[in-house]
Amino acid sequence: MKLNDLKEMCQKDTKIDSTDLDGYSISIPELANKYHQLRHEEKNTLRFLERQYKSIKLSRWLYYSGKANENEYEDKPFDLKVLKTDMDMFLDADTQIMDIKDKIDEQEEKIKLIEETAKIIQNASFNISNTIKWKKFLSGDLT
């Protein structure tokens, strides 16, 4: 799921219609389950991306250290001798590694959004209760 689509879905699911408080209250367990499942799926995707990152990092380390398969150097020659102290600089600037890091960062942002939305949904019953009490107060019911 794309981040923007997730943001829209979270915004829609956390909006409480003050004219249908009971309907939203009844849907809270269903919404909580939805975001629990979504978090699980996105966590699995994050684990996959982290494994992919480690694999790419090893591959690029082998490439820059001169230990990669000769076929890689035929496709993309690399004639520099990289010192161990400079290896981090080359790895940090590598486009393949930066691309997978960007994907990991976005995935972590999605998980954070899902967790925050789940907290909002869990607190919705408290907000609904306060809204009902406020409406009672405005109508003159002081009980």
Backbone bond lengths (Angstrom), bond angles and torsions (degrees), N, CA, C in turn:
res aa  C-N    CA-C-N  psi(-1)  N-CA   C-N-CA  omega(-1)  CA-C   N-CA-C  phi
1 M - - - 1.448 - - 1.531 108.51 -
2 K 1.312 115.70 137.83 1.464 120.49 179.32 1.519 110.27 -76.88
3 L 1.326 115.60 151.78 1.458 121.71 -176.63 1.524 111.79 -60.16
4 N 1.319 117.76 -44.06 1.473 120.38 -179.70 1.529 112.08 -63.86
5 D 1.334 116.54 -39.39 1.465 120.36 177.08 1.528 110.38 -64.06
6 L 1.328 115.51 -40.26 1.459 120.30 178.61 1.532 110.96 -64.61
7 K 1.325 116.63 -41.95 1.469 120.07 178.15 1.523 111.09 -59.62
8 E 1.323 116.75 -44.49 1.464 121.05 179.37 1.527 111.30 -62.96
9 M 1.333 116.22 -42.71 1.458 120.55 -179.79 1.534 110.24 -64.51
10 C 1.314 117.52 -42.92 1.469 121.62 179.49 1.528 110.72 -63.13
11 Q 1.308 115.42 -42.73 1.466 119.37 179.69 1.525 110.71 -62.89
12 K 1.319 116.40 -41.66 1.465 121.19 -179.68 1.528 110.64 -66.84
13 D 1.328 117.10 -42.47 1.464 120.98 -175.96 1.527 113.81 -74.67
14 T 1.317 117.76 -20.02 1.467 119.44 -179.46 1.523 112.67 -96.81
15 K 1.318 117.05 -4.78 1.466 120.25 179.17 1.525 109.25 -78.48
16 I 1.320 114.89 123.51 1.465 120.83 -179.45 1.524 108.42 -101.16
17 D 1.322 115.26 123.82 1.471 121.58 176.67 1.525 107.79 -84.01
18 S 1.322 116.83 115.75 1.468 120.37 -175.77 1.523 112.92 -66.82
19 T 1.330 117.70 -14.01 1.466 119.99 178.13 1.529 111.80 -91.16
20 D 1.339 116.86 -8.58 1.470 120.84 -178.41 1.535 109.68 -133.78
21 L 1.324 116.69 53.89 1.460 121.21 -177.90 1.523 112.03 -64.83
22 D 1.333 116.58 -39.31 1.464 118.59 -179.75 1.527 111.71 -67.44
23 G 1.316 116.74 -38.12 1.465 120.42 178.01 1.519 111.97 -63.30
24 Y 1.341 115.95 -43.30 1.472 119.47 178.52 1.524 109.89 -67.60
25 S 1.326 116.28 -39.50 1.467 120.73 179.91 1.527 110.93 -59.82
26 I 1.307 116.30 -41.42 1.469 121.07 179.41 1.536 110.90 -67.83
27 S 1.330 117.18 -30.88 1.471 119.98 -177.03 1.535 113.30 -83.33
28 I 1.333 118.06 -6.29 1.465 120.63 -177.00 1.531 112.90 -57.87
29 P 1.337 119.99 -48.42 1.471 118.70 179.40 1.530 113.20 -60.69
30 E 1.317 115.25 -37.80 1.469 120.01 179.08 1.536 110.76 -65.71
31 L 1.326 116.21 -43.51 1.461 120.36 178.59 1.528 111.14 -66.15
32 A 1.338 116.34 -40.04 1.462 119.80 178.72 1.525 110.59 -61.17
33 N 1.328 116.13 -42.26 1.456 120.59 178.03 1.529 111.27 -65.10
34 K 1.316 116.04 -40.87 1.469 121.17 178.62 1.529 110.42 -56.75
35 Y 1.327 117.37 -46.29 1.464 120.70 -177.74 1.531 112.08 -76.08
36 H 1.327 116.81 -26.13 1.464 119.92 173.87 1.526 109.50 -66.36
37 Q 1.320 116.56 -46.17 1.467 121.33 178.37 1.527 111.12 -64.02
38 L 1.316 115.80 -42.14 1.463 120.67 179.94 1.532 110.93 -62.94
39 R 1.327 116.24 -41.40 1.464 120.83 177.91 1.525 110.15 -61.53
40 H 1.320 116.53 -42.64 1.463 120.98 179.22 1.535 111.01 -60.53
41 E 1.320 116.14 -46.37 1.472 120.39 179.74 1.526 111.53 -62.87
42 E 1.323 116.62 -43.60 1.464 120.12 -178.44 1.529 111.56 -70.56
43 K 1.333 117.76 -32.03 1.471 121.21 174.91 1.520 110.29 -65.37
44 N 1.329 116.99 -40.14 1.463 120.19 176.53 1.521 110.92 -62.22
45 T 1.318 116.49 -41.20 1.466 120.47 177.39 1.522 110.39 -63.11
46 L 1.323 117.21 -40.09 1.465 121.30 178.18 1.527 110.54 -62.76
47 R 1.324 117.62 -43.61 1.473 120.15 178.17 1.519 110.89 -60.89
48 F 1.333 116.75 -41.27 1.463 120.81 177.37 1.531 110.48 -61.17
49 L 1.336 117.25 -45.29 1.461 120.79 -179.77 1.525 111.60 -64.52
50 E 1.324 117.26 -36.95 1.468 120.29 178.83 1.522 111.10 -66.83
51 R 1.335 116.88 -39.21 1.479 119.33 175.30 1.522 110.54 -65.05
52 Q 1.312 116.19 -40.38 1.461 121.25 178.52 1.528 110.02 -62.82
53 Y 1.325 116.89 -40.77 1.462 121.87 178.30 1.525 110.91 -60.01
54 K 1.318 117.06 -46.09 1.469 120.47 -179.54 1.520 111.20 -62.60
55 S 1.317 115.95 -40.39 1.463 120.61 178.79 1.528 111.28 -64.90
56 I 1.327 116.19 -44.89 1.471 120.25 179.42 1.526 110.41 -65.68
57 K 1.314 116.29 -40.34 1.465 119.29 -179.56 1.526 110.89 -63.03
58 L 1.326 117.19 -41.97 1.466 120.14 176.79 1.521 110.98 -63.16
59 S 1.309 116.07 -44.90 1.464 120.68 179.65 1.530 111.50 -60.07
60 R 1.324 115.86 -43.51 1.469 119.50 -179.84 1.524 111.34 -71.43
61 W 1.343 117.37 -33.53 1.464 120.39 176.14 1.525 110.09 -63.73
62 L 1.331 115.75 -44.07 1.468 119.43 177.07 1.531 110.48 -60.92
63 Y 1.313 115.91 -40.61 1.465 120.73 -179.97 1.529 110.74 -62.17
64 Y 1.328 117.32 -50.13 1.455 120.55 -176.79 1.525 112.90 -72.78
65 S 1.316 117.61 -25.69 1.469 120.05 179.76 1.522 112.06 -85.40
66 G 1.335 116.97 -6.07 1.459 120.70 177.55 1.519 113.18 85.81
67 K 1.323 117.85 13.75 1.461 122.21 -176.38 1.522 113.04 -105.84
68 A 1.303 117.59 5.07 1.469 121.11 -178.36 1.522 110.49 -76.61
69 N 1.307 115.06 169.10 1.449 122.30 177.22 1.538 109.28 -61.29
70 E 1.315 116.86 142.58 1.471 120.75 -177.11 1.528 112.42 -61.26
71 N 1.304 117.61 -27.84 1.468 120.88 179.20 1.526 111.50 -60.32
72 E 1.331 116.76 -35.41 1.459 120.08 179.17 1.521 111.25 -63.88
73 Y 1.321 116.57 -37.31 1.463 120.22 -178.27 1.529 111.46 -75.73
74 E 1.331 116.75 -25.07 1.464 119.89 175.59 1.532 109.66 -69.33
75 D 1.330 115.81 -42.02 1.459 120.79 179.90 1.526 111.50 -70.41
76 K 1.325 115.87 -41.06 1.453 121.17 -176.50 1.535 108.42 -140.64
77 P 1.323 117.24 90.06 1.471 120.23 -175.79 1.528 112.47 -62.60
78 F 1.327 114.67 144.86 1.459 121.90 177.45 1.523 107.31 -142.27
79 D 1.330 116.17 106.99 1.460 120.88 -172.14 1.520 114.15 -102.83
80 L 1.319 118.11 6.22 1.460 120.27 -179.06 1.525 111.01 -86.99
81 K 1.316 115.06 151.80 1.457 121.54 172.96 1.528 106.40 -102.64
82 V 1.320 117.00 110.23 1.458 121.79 -175.84 1.526 109.44 -92.85
83 L 1.332 115.51 126.37 1.457 120.82 176.61 1.529 109.66 -75.78
84 K 1.324 116.50 155.26 1.467 120.09 179.28 1.521 111.48 -58.90
85 T 1.317 116.27 -36.06 1.468 119.80 -179.30 1.525 111.88 -69.34
86 D 1.321 117.70 -24.00 1.467 121.98 -179.34 1.533 113.40 -95.06
87 M 1.333 116.77 -6.81 1.465 120.62 -174.29 1.530 111.64 -59.57
88 D 1.332 117.81 -41.95 1.468 120.22 -179.75 1.524 111.80 -59.85
89 M 1.335 116.22 -36.95 1.458 120.12 179.85 1.531 110.56 -63.76
90 F 1.315 117.04 -41.59 1.464 120.88 179.58 1.532 110.52 -68.97
91 L 1.328 116.19 -42.19 1.462 119.48 -179.58 1.526 111.58 -66.74
92 D 1.337 116.96 -39.72 1.466 120.23 179.47 1.523 112.24 -65.72
93 A 1.326 117.16 -28.34 1.464 121.28 -177.54 1.528 112.78 -94.35
94 D 1.312 117.67 -2.14 1.457 121.42 -177.69 1.535 110.51 -71.48
95 T 1.311 117.01 130.44 1.470 120.90 -175.58 1.528 112.61 -67.44
96 Q 1.332 117.96 -35.54 1.467 119.94 178.80 1.525 110.45 -64.45
97 I 1.321 116.11 -41.55 1.465 120.27 179.59 1.527 110.10 -69.79
98 M 1.310 117.51 -41.24 1.466 119.90 178.97 1.523 111.37 -62.82
99 D 1.338 116.76 -39.00 1.467 120.51 179.31 1.524 111.73 -62.51
100 I 1.327 117.15 -45.16 1.466 119.31 -179.11 1.521 110.65 -70.98
101 K 1.341 117.82 -32.92 1.468 120.35 176.05 1.529 110.57 -64.71
102 D 1.327 116.73 -39.30 1.471 120.33 176.87 1.525 111.26 -61.89
103 K 1.330 116.45 -40.18 1.463 120.57 178.33 1.523 110.59 -65.46
104 I 1.333 116.69 -40.16 1.467 120.94 178.54 1.519 110.03 -64.84
105 D 1.332 117.23 -44.33 1.470 120.75 178.75 1.518 111.27 -60.03
106 E 1.325 117.54 -43.42 1.457 121.18 179.28 1.525 110.71 -65.36
107 Q 1.332 116.34 -38.84 1.459 120.19 179.44 1.530 110.61 -65.47
108 E 1.323 116.92 -40.68 1.464 120.77 177.42 1.526 111.07 -64.64
109 E 1.324 116.48 -36.70 1.460 120.69 177.18 1.531 110.70 -65.41
110 K 1.334 116.83 -39.67 1.453 120.37 177.75 1.525 111.22 -63.82
111 I 1.323 116.77 -42.17 1.461 120.54 179.82 1.524 110.31 -64.51
112 K 1.317 116.64 -41.04 1.466 120.33 178.41 1.530 110.38 -62.04
113 L 1.324 117.29 -43.19 1.461 121.73 178.28 1.525 111.19 -61.99
114 I 1.313 116.83 -42.19 1.466 121.39 179.39 1.527 110.06 -63.48
115 E 1.328 116.82 -44.57 1.470 120.65 -179.89 1.526 111.62 -64.30
116 E 1.326 116.72 -41.11 1.467 119.93 178.50 1.532 111.17 -66.42
117 T 1.313 116.70 -39.30 1.465 120.84 177.89 1.522 110.26 -65.13
118 A 1.327 116.70 -40.51 1.467 120.41 178.34 1.531 110.60 -61.31
119 K 1.326 117.43 -38.90 1.468 120.75 177.75 1.525 110.74 -64.96
120 I 1.320 116.16 -41.90 1.475 120.12 178.67 1.523 109.85 -61.54
121 I 1.321 117.07 -42.75 1.464 121.15 -179.66 1.531 110.37 -66.09
122 Q 1.327 117.19 -39.65 1.469 120.31 178.88 1.526 111.12 -64.58
123 N 1.333 116.90 -32.61 1.467 120.69 179.21 1.526 113.19 -85.82
124 A 1.310 117.29 -2.74 1.464 120.82 -176.34 1.529 111.95 -62.28
125 S 1.318 117.65 -36.91 1.471 118.89 -179.12 1.533 110.51 -64.12
126 F 1.311 117.75 -35.32 1.464 121.35 175.30 1.526 110.19 -64.25
127 N 1.330 116.41 -44.29 1.472 120.63 178.79 1.527 111.50 -64.72
128 I 1.314 116.80 -38.66 1.462 120.92 178.43 1.528 109.77 -64.74
129 S 1.316 116.23 -43.64 1.468 120.79 178.52 1.530 110.87 -59.72
130 N 1.325 116.49 -44.02 1.465 120.15 178.09 1.522 111.85 -64.36
131 T 1.319 116.71 -38.66 1.460 120.76 178.67 1.521 110.88 -63.81
132 I 1.334 117.33 -41.90 1.470 121.53 179.07 1.531 109.68 -64.31
133 K 1.320 116.39 -44.11 1.466 120.25 178.43 1.528 111.02 -61.69
134 W 1.307 117.32 -40.77 1.458 121.58 179.06 1.532 111.18 -64.77
135 K 1.332 116.27 -43.10 1.467 120.32 178.13 1.530 111.21 -63.38
136 K 1.322 115.86 -38.19 1.462 120.04 177.04 1.526 109.65 -64.04
137 F 1.305 116.62 -43.96 1.455 121.35 -179.75 1.520 111.01 -61.50
138 L 1.342 116.78 -44.36 1.460 120.84 179.81 1.528 112.00 -64.44
139 S 1.325 116.63 -29.37 1.469 119.20 179.92 1.522 112.28 -85.99
140 G 1.327 117.31 -1.32 1.463 120.67 176.31 1.501 114.77 100.24
141 D 1.318 117.87 -1.04 1.462 121.57 178.41 1.530 108.19 -83.12
142 L 1.312 117.86 112.84 1.465 121.98 -176.41 1.515 112.51 -100.21
143 T 1.328 118.55 13.84 1.464 120.75 -179.76 1.493 112.39 -86.27
